[in-house]
Amino acid sequence: MLGHLTHTRHTSVAYRLRVHLLRGLGAIGLFVVLLATASVACAESTPTAAPASLRLDGVLFSPELAMTPDQRGVGLMNRRRAPKDGMLFVFPRDTTGGFWMQNTLVPLTIAFFNADGKRVRKLSMTPCRADPCRVYYPGRRYRFALELRATDTRKAAKLGPLRQLRRLARTAT
């Protein structure tokens, strides 16, 4: 009888050790999966660099690109300084949606462009730190929106070339 109790006790301890080990490995596996998912989500929301051949009013420029819903949703929020060439929001189809300045720390100018790269509206936007924040609507259909520093003196009347704009619109989601 004593031998049976000893064997059961050892089996029970070994079983518990295996269960704890498997739980620990499961937790580590879950952590790795969550970390990988967060990395992909972060990469998807990080703006990308513009192709070298984009032009604003005929002059080469390189804005950051917001090509996905996540990137467009974050925009220039929580930045102490806007990029030199701004941020270009690219939509896969024409839209009429507005922009807001919640958690945007710097004043901006926004120029809305149609699918052909012609400016359809230009507005000045001011930072908003508390709800409700004003929404800036262009009042016209547009495919691209370019946020620039409020101090930027460029006319921002024409975006191009058309070939690049079409390629960007095709790759936007």
Contacts in CASP RR format, 6 or more apart in sequence:
PFRMAT RR
TARGET T0000
AUTHOR 0000-0000-0000
METHOD contacts of the structure
MODEL  1
MLGHLTHTRHTSVAYRLRVHLLRGLGAIGLFVVLLATASVACAESTPTAA
PASLRLDGVLFSPELAMTPDQRGVGLMNRRRAPKDGMLFVFPRDTTGGFW
MQNTLVPLTIAFFNADGKRVRKLSMTPCRADPCRVYYPGRRYRFALELRA
TDTRKAAKLGPLRQLRRLARTAT
41 70 0 8 1.000
44 68 0 8 1.000
44 70 0 8 1.000
44 71 0 8 1.000
45 68 0 8 1.000
45 70 0 8 1.000
45 71 0 8 1.000
45 74 0 8 1.000
46 71 0 8 1.000
47 64 0 8 1.000
47 65 0 8 1.000
47 66 0 8 1.000
47 71 0 8 1.000
47 75 0 8 1.000
47 87 0 8 1.000
48 64 0 8 1.000
48 65 0 8 1.000
48 67 0 8 1.000
48 71 0 8 1.000
49 62 0 8 1.000
49 64 0 8 1.000
49 65 0 8 1.000
50 61 0 8 1.000
50 62 0 8 1.000
50 63 0 8 1.000
50 64 0 8 1.000
50 65 0 8 1.000
50 85 0 8 1.000
50 88 0 8 1.000
51 164 0 8 1.000
51 167 0 8 1.000
51 168 0 8 1.000
52 60 0 8 1.000
52 62 0 8 1.000
53 60 0 8 1.000
53 161 0 8 1.000
53 164 0 8 1.000
54 60 0 8 1.000
54 61 0 8 1.000
54 62 0 8 1.000
54 63 0 8 1.000
54 88 0 8 1.000
54 159 0 8 1.000
54 160 0 8 1.000
54 161 0 8 1.000
54 164 0 8 1.000
55 61 0 8 1.000
55 158 0 8 1.000
55 159 0 8 1.000
55 160 0 8 1.000
55 161 0 8 1.000
56 85 0 8 1.000
56 146 0 8 1.000
56 154 0 8 1.000
56 156 0 8 1.000
56 158 0 8 1.000
56 159 0 8 1.000
56 160 0 8 1.000
57 154 0 8 1.000
57 155 0 8 1.000
57 156 0 8 1.000
57 157 0 8 1.000
57 158 0 8 1.000
58 158 0 8 1.000
58 160 0 8 1.000
59 154 0 8 1.000
61 85 0 8 1.000
62 85 0 8 1.000
63 83 0 8 1.000
63 85 0 8 1.000
63 86 0 8 1.000
63 87 0 8 1.000
63 88 0 8 1.000
63 146 0 8 1.000
64 83 0 8 1.000
64 85 0 8 1.000
64 86 0 8 1.000
64 87 0 8 1.000
64 88 0 8 1.000
65 71 0 8 1.000
65 87 0 8 1.000
65 88 0 8 1.000
65 90 0 8 1.000
65 168 0 8 1.000
66 72 0 8 1.000
66 73 0 8 1.000
66 74 0 8 1.000
66 75 0 8 1.000
66 87 0 8 1.000
66 88 0 8 1.000
66 89 0 8 1.000
66 90 0 8 1.000
67 90 0 8 1.000
67 168 0 8 1.000
67 171 0 8 1.000
67 172 0 8 1.000
67 173 0 8 1.000
68 172 0 8 1.000
68 173 0 8 1.000
69 173 0 8 1.000
72 89 0 8 1.000
72 91 0 8 1.000
75 87 0 8 1.000
75 89 0 8 1.000
75 147 0 8 1.000
76 82 0 8 1.000
76 83 0 8 1.000
76 86 0 8 1.000
76 87 0 8 1.000
76 104 0 8 1.000
76 106 0 8 1.000
76 108 0 8 1.000
76 147 0 8 1.000
77 102 0 8 1.000
77 103 0 8 1.000
77 104 0 8 1.000
78 103 0 8 1.000
78 104 0 8 1.000
78 105 0 8 1.000
79 104 0 8 1.000
79 105 0 8 1.000
79 106 0 8 1.000
80 105 0 8 1.000
80 106 0 8 1.000
81 106 0 8 1.000
81 149 0 8 1.000
82 106 0 8 1.000
82 108 0 8 1.000
82 147 0 8 1.000
82 148 0 8 1.000
82 149 0 8 1.000
84 149 0 8 1.000
85 148 0 8 1.000
86 146 0 8 1.000
86 147 0 8 1.000
86 148 0 8 1.000
86 149 0 8 1.000
86 152 0 8 1.000
87 146 0 8 1.000
87 147 0 8 1.000
88 144 0 8 1.000
88 145 0 8 1.000
88 146 0 8 1.000
88 159 0 8 1.000
88 168 0 8 1.000
89 144 0 8 1.000
89 145 0 8 1.000
89 146 0 8 1.000
89 147 0 8 1.000
90 143 0 8 1.000
90 144 0 8 1.000
90 168 0 8 1.000
90 169 0 8 1.000
90 171 0 8 1.000
90 172 0 8 1.000
91 142 0 8 1.000
91 143 0 8 1.000
91 144 0 8 1.000
91 145 0 8 1.000
91 169 0 8 1.000
91 172 0 8 1.000
92 169 0 8 1.000
92 170 0 8 1.000
92 172 0 8 1.000
92 173 0 8 1.000
93 143 0 8 1.000
93 169 0 8 1.000
94 114 0 8 1.000
94 115 0 8 1.000
94 141 0 8 1.000
94 142 0 8 1.000
94 143 0 8 1.000
95 141 0 8 1.000
95 142 0 8 1.000
95 143 0 8 1.000
96 137 0 8 1.000
96 138 0 8 1.000
96 139 0 8 1.000
96 140 0 8 1.000
96 141 0 8 1.000
96 142 0 8 1.000
97 137 0 8 1.000
97 138 0 8 1.000
98 135 0 8 1.000
98 136 0 8 1.000
98 137 0 8 1.000
98 138 0 8 1.000
99 110 0 8 1.000
99 125 0 8 1.000
99 135 0 8 1.000
99 136 0 8 1.000
99 145 0 8 1.000
99 147 0 8 1.000
100 128 0 8 1.000
100 133 0 8 1.000
100 134 0 8 1.000
100 135 0 8 1.000
100 136 0 8 1.000
101 108 0 8 1.000
101 125 0 8 1.000
101 126 0 8 1.000
101 127 0 8 1.000
101 128 0 8 1.000
101 133 0 8 1.000
101 134 0 8 1.000
101 136 0 8 1.000
102 128 0 8 1.000
102 131 0 8 1.000
102 133 0 8 1.000
103 128 0 8 1.000
103 129 0 8 1.000
104 125 0 8 1.000
104 127 0 8 1.000
104 128 0 8 1.000
105 127 0 8 1.000
106 127 0 8 1.000
106 149 0 8 1.000
106 150 0 8 1.000
107 124 0 8 1.000
107 125 0 8 1.000
107 126 0 8 1.000
107 127 0 8 1.000
107 149 0 8 1.000
107 150 0 8 1.000
108 124 0 8 1.000
108 125 0 8 1.000
108 147 0 8 1.000
108 148 0 8 1.000
108 149 0 8 1.000
108 150 0 8 1.000
109 122 0 8 1.000
109 123 0 8 1.000
109 124 0 8 1.000
109 125 0 8 1.000
109 147 0 8 1.000
109 148 0 8 1.000
109 149 0 8 1.000
109 150 0 8 1.000
109 152 0 8 1.000
109 156 0 8 1.000
110 122 0 8 1.000
110 123 0 8 1.000
110 125 0 8 1.000
110 136 0 8 1.000
110 145 0 8 1.000
110 146 0 8 1.000
110 147 0 8 1.000
110 148 0 8 1.000
111 119 0 8 1.000
111 121 0 8 1.000
111 122 0 8 1.000
111 145 0 8 1.000
111 146 0 8 1.000
111 148 0 8 1.000
111 156 0 8 1.000
112 119 0 8 1.000
112 120 0 8 1.000
112 121 0 8 1.000
112 122 0 8 1.000
112 123 0 8 1.000
112 138 0 8 1.000
112 140 0 8 1.000
112 142 0 8 1.000
112 144 0 8 1.000
112 145 0 8 1.000
113 119 0 8 1.000
113 120 0 8 1.000
113 142 0 8 1.000
113 143 0 8 1.000
113 144 0 8 1.000
113 145 0 8 1.000
113 146 0 8 1.000
113 159 0 8 1.000
114 120 0 8 1.000
114 140 0 8 1.000
114 141 0 8 1.000
114 142 0 8 1.000
114 143 0 8 1.000
115 143 0 8 1.000
115 165 0 8 1.000
115 166 0 8 1.000
115 169 0 8 1.000
116 162 0 8 1.000
116 165 0 8 1.000
117 143 0 8 1.000
117 144 0 8 1.000
117 158 0 8 1.000
117 159 0 8 1.000
117 160 0 8 1.000
117 162 0 8 1.000
117 165 0 8 1.000
118 157 0 8 1.000
118 158 0 8 1.000
118 159 0 8 1.000
119 156 0 8 1.000
119 157 0 8 1.000
119 158 0 8 1.000
119 159 0 8 1.000
120 138 0 8 1.000
120 140 0 8 1.000
120 141 0 8 1.000
120 142 0 8 1.000
121 138 0 8 1.000
121 139 0 8 1.000
121 140 0 8 1.000
121 142 0 8 1.000
122 156 0 8 1.000
123 136 0 8 1.000
123 138 0 8 1.000
124 150 0 8 1.000
125 136 0 8 1.000
125 147 0 8 1.000
125 150 0 8 1.000
126 134 0 8 1.000
128 134 0 8 1.000
138 145 0 8 1.000
143 165 0 8 1.000
143 169 0 8 1.000
144 159 0 8 1.000
144 165 0 8 1.000
144 168 0 8 1.000
144 169 0 8 1.000
146 156 0 8 1.000
146 159 0 8 1.000
148 154 0 8 1.000
148 156 0 8 1.000
159 165 0 8 1.000
END
